[in-house]
Amino acid sequence: MEAVKILEKPTQIDWDYDEEADVLYLSIGEPRPAIGMDIGDGVILRYDEKRREVVGLTLIGLRAGLLKSLGD
């Protein structure tokens, strides 16, 4: 089985937080088309099948999860 590239010398990590939806979007390098893979706990991994590499993450319910962990 071929290896999957994860954070292999990224040139940049871009992010955008949608406060209303409580969703954080992280892109490794320039945002590009990818498939979304739900890996649990509100984490969607964005994967480029052609290049076999992770290109981003989407974190759903980030604030809510943090507040729950802190007991607020």
PDB file with one MODEL, atoms N, CA, C and O in Angstrom:
MODEL        1
ATOM      1  N   MET A   1       0.842  -1.184   0.000  1.00  0.00           N
ATOM      2  CA  MET A   1       0.000   0.000   0.000  1.00  0.00           C
ATOM      3  C   MET A   1       0.885   1.244   0.000  1.00  0.00           C
ATOM      4  O   MET A   1       1.853   1.325   0.756  1.00  0.00           O
ATOM      5  N   GLU A   2       0.549   2.206  -0.846  1.00  0.00           N
ATOM      6  CA  GLU A   2       1.304   3.454  -0.918  1.00  0.00           C
ATOM      7  C   GLU A   2       1.056   4.310   0.313  1.00  0.00           C
ATOM      8  O   GLU A   2      -0.012   4.260   0.923  1.00  0.00           O
ATOM      9  N   ALA A   3       2.052   5.085   0.659  1.00  0.00           N
ATOM     10  CA  ALA A   3       1.926   5.987   1.802  1.00  0.00           C
ATOM     11  C   ALA A   3       1.029   7.169   1.459  1.00  0.00           C
ATOM     12  O   ALA A   3       0.943   7.591   0.306  1.00  0.00           O
ATOM     13  N   VAL A   4       0.374   7.686   2.470  1.00  0.00           N
ATOM     14  CA  VAL A   4      -0.436   8.901   2.347  1.00  0.00           C
ATOM     15  C   VAL A   4       0.406  10.053   2.884  1.00  0.00           C
ATOM     16  O   VAL A   4       0.968   9.958   3.975  1.00  0.00           O
ATOM     17  N   LYS A   5       0.494  11.136   2.122  1.00  0.00           N
ATOM     18  CA  LYS A   5       1.281  12.291   2.549  1.00  0.00           C
ATOM     19  C   LYS A   5       0.457  13.155   3.503  1.00  0.00           C
ATOM     20  O   LYS A   5      -0.666  13.553   3.194  1.00  0.00           O
ATOM     21  N   ILE A   6       1.033  13.431   4.655  1.00  0.00           N
ATOM     22  CA  ILE A   6       0.393  14.311   5.630  1.00  0.00           C
ATOM     23  C   ILE A   6       1.417  15.354   6.048  1.00  0.00           C
ATOM     24  O   ILE A   6       2.463  15.025   6.607  1.00  0.00           O
ATOM     25  N   LEU A   7       1.103  16.621   5.771  1.00  0.00           N
ATOM     26  CA  LEU A   7       1.963  17.741   6.144  1.00  0.00           C
ATOM     27  C   LEU A   7       3.405  17.550   5.695  1.00  0.00           C
ATOM     28  O   LEU A   7       4.340  17.689   6.483  1.00  0.00           O
ATOM     29  N   GLU A   8       3.567  17.232   4.429  1.00  0.00           N
ATOM     30  CA  GLU A   8       4.908  17.082   3.873  1.00  0.00           C
ATOM     31  C   GLU A   8       5.395  18.429   3.361  1.00  0.00           C
ATOM     32  O   GLU A   8       5.196  18.768   2.194  1.00  0.00           O
ATOM     33  N   LYS A   9       6.033  19.194   4.239  1.00  0.00           N
ATOM     34  CA  LYS A   9       6.568  20.515   3.930  1.00  0.00           C
ATOM     35  C   LYS A   9       5.531  21.453   3.311  1.00  0.00           C
ATOM     36  O   LYS A   9       5.722  21.911   2.184  1.00  0.00           O
ATOM     37  N   PRO A  10       4.452  21.747   4.012  1.00  0.00           N
ATOM     38  CA  PRO A  10       3.466  22.676   3.449  1.00  0.00           C
ATOM     39  C   PRO A  10       4.048  24.073   3.315  1.00  0.00           C
ATOM     40  O   PRO A  10       4.839  24.515   4.148  1.00  0.00           O
ATOM     41  N   THR A  11       3.651  24.750   2.270  1.00  0.00           N
ATOM     42  CA  THR A  11       4.126  26.108   2.075  1.00  0.00           C
ATOM     43  C   THR A  11       3.334  27.082   2.937  1.00  0.00           C
ATOM     44  O   THR A  11       3.849  28.128   3.331  1.00  0.00           O
ATOM     45  N   GLN A  12       2.094  26.743   3.226  1.00  0.00           N
ATOM     46  CA  GLN A  12       1.271  27.621   4.054  1.00  0.00           C
ATOM     47  C   GLN A  12       0.075  26.838   4.576  1.00  0.00           C
ATOM     48  O   GLN A  12      -0.329  25.826   4.002  1.00  0.00           O
ATOM     49  N   ILE A  13      -0.471  27.323   5.663  1.00  0.00           N
ATOM     50  CA  ILE A  13      -1.728  26.777   6.171  1.00  0.00           C
ATOM     51  C   ILE A  13      -2.680  27.960   6.298  1.00  0.00           C
ATOM     52  O   ILE A  13      -2.449  28.882   7.080  1.00  0.00           O
ATOM     53  N   ASP A  14      -3.748  27.915   5.520  1.00  0.00           N
ATOM     54  CA  ASP A  14      -4.776  28.955   5.558  1.00  0.00           C
ATOM     55  C   ASP A  14      -5.933  28.469   6.415  1.00  0.00           C
ATOM     56  O   ASP A  14      -6.208  27.271   6.483  1.00  0.00           O
ATOM     57  N   TRP A  15      -6.604  29.404   7.064  1.00  0.00           N
ATOM     58  CA  TRP A  15      -7.763  29.028   7.870  1.00  0.00           C
ATOM     59  C   TRP A  15      -8.844  30.082   7.747  1.00  0.00           C
ATOM     60  O   TRP A  15      -8.592  31.246   7.435  1.00  0.00           O
ATOM     61  N   ASP A  16     -10.056  29.626   8.007  1.00  0.00           N
ATOM     62  CA  ASP A  16     -11.214  30.512   8.022  1.00  0.00           C
ATOM     63  C   ASP A  16     -12.185  29.952   9.052  1.00  0.00           C
ATOM     64  O   ASP A  16     -12.481  28.757   9.050  1.00  0.00           O
ATOM     65  N   TYR A  17     -12.678  30.815   9.929  1.00  0.00           N
ATOM     66  CA  TYR A  17     -13.628  30.379  10.953  1.00  0.00           C
ATOM     67  C   TYR A  17     -14.979  31.011  10.679  1.00  0.00           C
ATOM     68  O   TYR A  17     -15.091  32.233  10.578  1.00  0.00           O
ATOM     69  N   ASP A  18     -16.004  30.180  10.558  1.00  0.00           N
ATOM     70  CA  ASP A  18     -17.382  30.643  10.381  1.00  0.00           C
ATOM     71  C   ASP A  18     -18.016  30.647  11.769  1.00  0.00           C
ATOM     72  O   ASP A  18     -18.440  29.610  12.278  1.00  0.00           O
ATOM     73  N   GLU A  19     -18.071  31.835  12.368  1.00  0.00           N
ATOM     74  CA  GLU A  19     -18.561  31.960  13.746  1.00  0.00           C
ATOM     75  C   GLU A  19     -20.016  31.530  13.875  1.00  0.00           C
ATOM     76  O   GLU A  19     -20.383  30.859  14.840  1.00  0.00           O
ATOM     77  N   GLU A  20     -20.841  31.910  12.914  1.00  0.00           N
ATOM     78  CA  GLU A  20     -22.262  31.569  12.979  1.00  0.00           C
ATOM     79  C   GLU A  20     -22.482  30.057  12.944  1.00  0.00           C
ATOM     80  O   GLU A  20     -23.308  29.531  13.691  1.00  0.00           O
ATOM     81  N   ALA A  21     -21.751  29.365  12.086  1.00  0.00           N
ATOM     82  CA  ALA A  21     -21.895  27.910  11.960  1.00  0.00           C
ATOM     83  C   ALA A  21     -20.994  27.152  12.939  1.00  0.00           C
ATOM     84  O   ALA A  21     -21.147  25.941  13.099  1.00  0.00           O
ATOM     85  N   ASP A  22     -20.057  27.844  13.594  1.00  0.00           N
ATOM     86  CA  ASP A  22     -19.077  27.241  14.503  1.00  0.00           C
ATOM     87  C   ASP A  22     -18.270  26.155  13.783  1.00  0.00           C
ATOM     88  O   ASP A  22     -18.198  25.008  14.222  1.00  0.00           O
ATOM     89  N   VAL A  23     -17.664  26.566  12.653  1.00  0.00           N
ATOM     90  CA  VAL A  23     -16.875  25.644  11.838  1.00  0.00           C
ATOM     91  C   VAL A  23     -15.542  26.302  11.497  1.00  0.00           C
ATOM     92  O   VAL A  23     -15.500  27.448  11.050  1.00  0.00           O
ATOM     93  N   LEU A  24     -14.445  25.558  11.715  1.00  0.00           N
ATOM     94  CA  LEU A  24     -13.113  26.022  11.344  1.00  0.00           C
ATOM     95  C   LEU A  24     -12.650  25.224  10.131  1.00  0.00           C
ATOM     96  O   LEU A  24     -12.682  23.993  10.126  1.00  0.00           O
ATOM     97  N   TYR A  25     -12.219  25.955   9.100  1.00  0.00           N
ATOM     98  CA  TYR A  25     -11.704  25.340   7.880  1.00  0.00           C
ATOM     99  C   TYR A  25     -10.200  25.570   7.822  1.00  0.00           C
ATOM    100  O   TYR A  25      -9.749  26.712   7.908  1.00  0.00           O
ATOM    101  N   LEU A  26      -9.425  24.512   7.679  1.00  0.00           N
ATOM    102  CA  LEU A  26      -7.973  24.603   7.532  1.00  0.00           C
ATOM    103  C   LEU A  26      -7.584  24.035   6.171  1.00  0.00           C
ATOM    104  O   LEU A  26      -8.017  22.942   5.806  1.00  0.00           O
ATOM    105  N   SER A  27      -6.772  24.771   5.423  1.00  0.00           N
ATOM    106  CA  SER A  27      -6.288  24.301   4.130  1.00  0.00           C
ATOM    107  C   SER A  27      -4.771  24.275   4.169  1.00  0.00           C
ATOM    108  O   SER A  27      -4.135  25.242   4.589  1.00  0.00           O
ATOM    109  N   ILE A  28      -4.200  23.176   3.735  1.00  0.00           N
ATOM    110  CA  ILE A  28      -2.757  23.040   3.640  1.00  0.00           C
ATOM    111  C   ILE A  28      -2.372  23.459   2.231  1.00  0.00           C
ATOM    112  O   ILE A  28      -2.711  22.782   1.261  1.00  0.00           O
ATOM    113  N   GLY A  29      -1.670  24.570   2.120  1.00  0.00           N
ATOM    114  CA  GLY A  29      -1.386  25.132   0.806  1.00  0.00           C
ATOM    115  C   GLY A  29      -2.640  25.812   0.275  1.00  0.00           C
ATOM    116  O   GLY A  29      -3.559  26.117   1.034  1.00  0.00           O
ATOM    117  N   GLU A  30      -2.671  26.046  -1.022  1.00  0.00           N
ATOM    118  CA  GLU A  30      -3.836  26.662  -1.653  1.00  0.00           C
ATOM    119  C   GLU A  30      -5.035  25.726  -1.564  1.00  0.00           C
ATOM    120  O   GLU A  30      -4.893  24.530  -1.821  1.00  0.00           O
ATOM    121  N   PRO A  31      -6.227  26.243  -1.203  1.00  0.00           N
ATOM    122  CA  PRO A  31      -7.414  25.380  -1.207  1.00  0.00           C
ATOM    123  C   PRO A  31      -7.615  24.774  -2.602  1.00  0.00           C
ATOM    124  O   PRO A  31      -7.447  25.453  -3.615  1.00  0.00           O
ATOM    125  N   ARG A  32      -7.974  23.499  -2.635  1.00  0.00           N
ATOM    126  CA  ARG A  32      -8.187  22.806  -3.906  1.00  0.00           C
ATOM    127  C   ARG A  32      -9.248  21.726  -3.742  1.00  0.00           C
ATOM    128  O   ARG A  32      -9.578  21.342  -2.620  1.00  0.00           O
ATOM    129  N   PRO A  33      -9.780  21.239  -4.853  1.00  0.00           N
ATOM    130  CA  PRO A  33     -10.811  20.203  -4.766  1.00  0.00           C
ATOM    131  C   PRO A  33     -10.290  18.957  -4.047  1.00  0.00           C
ATOM    132  O   PRO A  33      -9.140  18.555  -4.224  1.00  0.00           O
ATOM    133  N   ALA A  34     -11.153  18.364  -3.243  1.00  0.00           N
ATOM    134  CA  ALA A  34     -10.783  17.166  -2.498  1.00  0.00           C
ATOM    135  C   ALA A  34     -12.056  16.477  -2.035  1.00  0.00           C
ATOM    136  O   ALA A  34     -13.138  17.064  -2.054  1.00  0.00           O
ATOM    137  N   ILE A  35     -11.914  15.232  -1.622  1.00  0.00           N
ATOM    138  CA  ILE A  35     -13.060  14.533  -1.038  1.00  0.00           C
ATOM    139  C   ILE A  35     -13.018  14.740   0.476  1.00  0.00           C
ATOM    140  O   ILE A  35     -11.946  14.895   1.062  1.00  0.00           O
ATOM    141  N   GLY A  36     -14.173  14.740   1.086  1.00  0.00           N
ATOM    142  CA  GLY A  36     -14.262  14.867   2.535  1.00  0.00           C
ATOM    143  C   GLY A  36     -14.471  13.500   3.162  1.00  0.00           C
ATOM    144  O   GLY A  36     -15.331  12.732   2.729  1.00  0.00           O
ATOM    145  N   MET A  37     -13.683  13.202   4.182  1.00  0.00           N
ATOM    146  CA  MET A  37     -13.795  11.931   4.890  1.00  0.00           C
ATOM    147  C   MET A  37     -14.064  12.226   6.356  1.00  0.00           C
ATOM    148  O   MET A  37     -13.220  12.811   7.034  1.00  0.00           O
ATOM    149  N   ASP A  38     -15.240  11.824   6.858  1.00  0.00           N
ATOM    150  CA  ASP A  38     -15.611  12.040   8.248  1.00  0.00           C
ATOM    151  C   ASP A  38     -14.805  11.074   9.110  1.00  0.00           C
ATOM    152  O   ASP A  38     -14.995   9.861   9.026  1.00  0.00           O
ATOM    153  N   ILE A  39     -13.904  11.607   9.938  1.00  0.00           N
ATOM    154  CA  ILE A  39     -13.095  10.732  10.786  1.00  0.00           C
ATOM    155  C   ILE A  39     -13.559  10.773  12.239  1.00  0.00           C
ATOM    156  O   ILE A  39     -12.867  10.286  13.133  1.00  0.00           O
ATOM    157  N   GLY A  40     -14.737  11.358  12.469  1.00  0.00           N
ATOM    158  CA  GLY A  40     -15.351  11.335  13.793  1.00  0.00           C
ATOM    159  C   GLY A  40     -15.131  12.599  14.595  1.00  0.00           C
ATOM    160  O   GLY A  40     -14.230  13.387  14.310  1.00  0.00           O
ATOM    161  N   ASP A  41     -15.968  12.781  15.603  1.00  0.00           N
ATOM    162  CA  ASP A  41     -15.888  13.909  16.530  1.00  0.00           C
ATOM    163  C   ASP A  41     -15.898  15.259  15.834  1.00  0.00           C
ATOM    164  O   ASP A  41     -15.228  16.191  16.278  1.00  0.00           O
ATOM    165  N   GLY A  42     -16.656  15.373  14.743  1.00  0.00           N
ATOM    166  CA  GLY A  42     -16.780  16.642  14.051  1.00  0.00           C
ATOM    167  C   GLY A  42     -15.590  17.017  13.193  1.00  0.00           C
ATOM    168  O   GLY A  42     -15.440  18.178  12.815  1.00  0.00           O
ATOM    169  N   VAL A  43     -14.741  16.051  12.879  1.00  0.00           N
ATOM    170  CA  VAL A  43     -13.552  16.311  12.061  1.00  0.00           C
ATOM    171  C   VAL A  43     -13.748  15.696  10.674  1.00  0.00           C
ATOM    172  O   VAL A  43     -13.974  14.494  10.533  1.00  0.00           O
ATOM    173  N   ILE A  44     -13.653  16.552   9.662  1.00  0.00           N
ATOM    174  CA  ILE A  44     -13.725  16.102   8.277  1.00  0.00           C
ATOM    175  C   ILE A  44     -12.339  16.301   7.674  1.00  0.00           C
ATOM    176  O   ILE A  44     -11.839  17.425   7.618  1.00  0.00           O
ATOM    177  N   LEU A  45     -11.722  15.222   7.226  1.00  0.00           N
ATOM    178  CA  LEU A  45     -10.417  15.281   6.597  1.00  0.00           C
ATOM    179  C   LEU A  45     -10.623  15.495   5.104  1.00  0.00           C
ATOM    180  O   LEU A  45     -11.422  14.792   4.487  1.00  0.00           O
ATOM    181  N   ARG A  46      -9.923  16.444   4.521  1.00  0.00           N
ATOM    182  CA  ARG A  46     -10.014  16.719   3.086  1.00  0.00           C
ATOM    183  C   ARG A  46      -8.817  16.067   2.411  1.00  0.00           C
ATOM    184  O   ARG A  46      -7.668  16.339   2.758  1.00  0.00           O
ATOM    185  N   TYR A  47      -9.103  15.197   1.436  1.00  0.00           N
ATOM    186  CA  TYR A  47      -8.083  14.330   0.857  1.00  0.00           C
ATOM    187  C   TYR A  47      -8.099  14.413  -0.665  1.00  0.00           C
ATOM    188  O   TYR A  47      -9.147  14.259  -1.291  1.00  0.00           O
ATOM    189  N   ASP A  48      -6.931  14.658  -1.254  1.00  0.00           N
ATOM    190  CA  ASP A  48      -6.762  14.688  -2.702  1.00  0.00           C
ATOM    191  C   ASP A  48      -6.383  13.276  -3.142  1.00  0.00           C
ATOM    192  O   ASP A  48      -5.254  12.831  -2.935  1.00  0.00           O
ATOM    193  N   GLU A  49      -7.347  12.576  -3.755  1.00  0.00           N
ATOM    194  CA  GLU A  49      -7.105  11.179  -4.156  1.00  0.00           C
ATOM    195  C   GLU A  49      -6.014  11.050  -5.208  1.00  0.00           C
ATOM    196  O   GLU A  49      -5.210  10.119  -5.160  1.00  0.00           O
ATOM    197  N   LYS A  50      -5.981  11.977  -6.153  1.00  0.00           N
ATOM    198  CA  LYS A  50      -5.000  11.900  -7.234  1.00  0.00           C
ATOM    199  C   LYS A  50      -3.567  12.010  -6.701  1.00  0.00           C
ATOM    200  O   LYS A  50      -2.686  11.254  -7.110  1.00  0.00           O
ATOM    201  N   ARG A  51      -3.348  12.948  -5.796  1.00  0.00           N
ATOM    202  CA  ARG A  51      -2.000  13.162  -5.243  1.00  0.00           C
ATOM    203  C   ARG A  51      -1.738  12.332  -3.985  1.00  0.00           C
ATOM    204  O   ARG A  51      -0.612  12.284  -3.489  1.00  0.00           O
ATOM    205  N   ARG A  52      -2.785  11.680  -3.473  1.00  0.00           N
ATOM    206  CA  ARG A  52      -2.698  10.858  -2.267  1.00  0.00           C
ATOM    207  C   ARG A  52      -2.149  11.657  -1.073  1.00  0.00           C
ATOM    208  O   ARG A  52      -1.213  11.242  -0.390  1.00  0.00           O
ATOM    209  N   GLU A  53      -2.786  12.832  -0.856  1.00  0.00           N
ATOM    210  CA  GLU A  53      -2.322  13.645   0.258  1.00  0.00           C
ATOM    211  C   GLU A  53      -3.474  14.389   0.927  1.00  0.00           C
ATOM    212  O   GLU A  53      -4.484  14.711   0.300  1.00  0.00           O
ATOM    213  N   VAL A  54      -3.292  14.646   2.204  1.00  0.00           N
ATOM    214  CA  VAL A  54      -4.243  15.435   2.976  1.00  0.00           C
ATOM    215  C   VAL A  54      -4.049  16.893   2.585  1.00  0.00           C
ATOM    216  O   VAL A  54      -2.928  17.402   2.576  1.00  0.00           O
ATOM    217  N   VAL A  55      -5.167  17.569   2.257  1.00  0.00           N
ATOM    218  CA  VAL A  55      -5.081  18.966   1.837  1.00  0.00           C
ATOM    219  C   VAL A  55      -5.824  19.903   2.783  1.00  0.00           C
ATOM    220  O   VAL A  55      -5.812  21.118   2.586  1.00  0.00           O
ATOM    221  N   GLY A  56      -6.468  19.352   3.803  1.00  0.00           N
ATOM    222  CA  GLY A  56      -7.150  20.219   4.745  1.00  0.00           C
ATOM    223  C   GLY A  56      -7.976  19.463   5.764  1.00  0.00           C
ATOM    224  O   GLY A  56      -8.117  18.242   5.702  1.00  0.00           O
ATOM    225  N   LEU A  57      -8.516  20.220   6.701  1.00  0.00           N
ATOM    226  CA  LEU A  57      -9.405  19.695   7.742  1.00  0.00           C
ATOM    227  C   LEU A  57     -10.549  20.670   7.934  1.00  0.00           C
ATOM    228  O   LEU A  57     -10.379  21.881   7.793  1.00  0.00           O
ATOM    229  N   THR A  58     -11.707  20.138   8.254  1.00  0.00           N
ATOM    230  CA  THR A  58     -12.853  20.946   8.644  1.00  0.00           C
ATOM    231  C   THR A  58     -13.238  20.482  10.047  1.00  0.00           C
ATOM    232  O   THR A  58     -13.475  19.296  10.274  1.00  0.00           O
ATOM    233  N   LEU A  59     -13.299  21.423  10.980  1.00  0.00           N
ATOM    234  CA  LEU A  59     -13.636  21.104  12.369  1.00  0.00           C
ATOM    235  C   LEU A  59     -15.001  21.694  12.678  1.00  0.00           C
ATOM    236  O   LEU A  59     -15.157  22.913  12.752  1.00  0.00           O
ATOM    237  N   ILE A  60     -15.988  20.828  12.858  1.00  0.00           N
ATOM    238  CA  ILE A  60     -17.372  21.235  13.087  1.00  0.00           C
ATOM    239  C   ILE A  60     -17.643  21.297  14.591  1.00  0.00           C
ATOM    240  O   ILE A  60     -17.297  20.377  15.332  1.00  0.00           O
ATOM    241  N   GLY A  61     -18.266  22.390  15.031  1.00  0.00           N
ATOM    242  CA  GLY A  61     -18.610  22.542  16.445  1.00  0.00           C
ATOM    243  C   GLY A  61     -17.396  22.812  17.315  1.00  0.00           C
ATOM    244  O   GLY A  61     -17.334  22.352  18.455  1.00  0.00           O
ATOM    245  N   LEU A  62     -16.437  23.547  16.793  1.00  0.00           N
ATOM    246  CA  LEU A  62     -15.190  23.798  17.510  1.00  0.00           C
ATOM    247  C   LEU A  62     -15.424  24.511  18.842  1.00  0.00           C
ATOM    248  O   LEU A  62     -14.961  24.039  19.881  1.00  0.00           O
ATOM    249  N   ARG A  63     -16.135  25.638  18.825  1.00  0.00           N
ATOM    250  CA  ARG A  63     -16.382  26.386  20.061  1.00  0.00           C
ATOM    251  C   ARG A  63     -17.205  25.558  21.040  1.00  0.00           C
ATOM    252  O   ARG A  63     -16.889  25.498  22.228  1.00  0.00           O
ATOM    253  N   ALA A  64     -18.259  24.922  20.541  1.00  0.00           N
ATOM    254  CA  ALA A  64     -19.120  24.119  21.407  1.00  0.00           C
ATOM    255  C   ALA A  64     -18.329  22.991  22.074  1.00  0.00           C
ATOM    256  O   ALA A  64     -18.506  22.728  23.263  1.00  0.00           O
ATOM    257  N   GLY A  65     -17.474  22.337  21.325  1.00  0.00           N
ATOM    258  CA  GLY A  65     -16.657  21.264  21.886  1.00  0.00           C
ATOM    259  C   GLY A  65     -15.671  21.763  22.927  1.00  0.00           C
ATOM    260  O   GLY A  65     -15.458  21.118  23.954  1.00  0.00           O
ATOM    261  N   LEU A  66     -15.069  22.917  22.657  1.00  0.00           N
ATOM    262  CA  LEU A  66     -14.130  23.500  23.598  1.00  0.00           C
ATOM    263  C   LEU A  66     -14.833  23.881  24.909  1.00  0.00           C
ATOM    264  O   LEU A  66     -14.349  23.574  25.999  1.00  0.00           O
ATOM    265  N   LEU A  67     -15.975  24.550  24.779  1.00  0.00           N
ATOM    266  CA  LEU A  67     -16.720  24.935  25.979  1.00  0.00           C
ATOM    267  C   LEU A  67     -17.171  23.713  26.780  1.00  0.00           C
ATOM    268  O   LEU A  67     -17.160  23.740  28.010  1.00  0.00           O
ATOM    269  N   LYS A  68     -17.559  22.660  26.100  1.00  0.00           N
ATOM    270  CA  LYS A  68     -17.971  21.426  26.777  1.00  0.00           C
ATOM    271  C   LYS A  68     -16.788  20.827  27.533  1.00  0.00           C
ATOM    272  O   LYS A  68     -16.942  20.383  28.671  1.00  0.00           O
ATOM    273  N   SER A  69     -15.609  20.812  26.910  1.00  0.00           N
ATOM    274  CA  SER A  69     -14.418  20.275  27.555  1.00  0.00           C
ATOM    275  C   SER A  69     -13.990  21.088  28.757  1.00  0.00           C
ATOM    276  O   SER A  69     -13.458  20.552  29.729  1.00  0.00           O
ATOM    277  N   LEU A  70     -14.233  22.413  28.681  1.00  0.00           N
ATOM    278  CA  LEU A  70     -13.861  23.288  29.795  1.00  0.00           C
ATOM    279  C   LEU A  70     -14.914  23.325  30.894  1.00  0.00           C
ATOM    280  O   LEU A  70     -14.698  23.914  31.953  1.00  0.00           O
ATOM    281  N   GLY A  71     -16.061  22.688  30.635  1.00  0.00           N
ATOM    282  CA  GLY A  71     -17.107  22.621  31.645  1.00  0.00           C
ATOM    283  C   GLY A  71     -17.996  23.841  31.732  1.00  0.00           C
ATOM    284  O   GLY A  71     -18.671  24.029  32.744  1.00  0.00           O
ATOM    285  N   ASP A  72     -18.021  24.685  30.700  1.00  0.00           N
ATOM    286  CA  ASP A  72     -18.882  25.882  30.709  1.00  0.00           C
ATOM    287  C   ASP A  72     -20.263  25.570  30.172  1.00  0.00           C
ATOM    288  O   ASP A  72     -21.115  26.456  30.108  1.00  0.00           O
TER     289      ASP A  72
ENDMDL
END
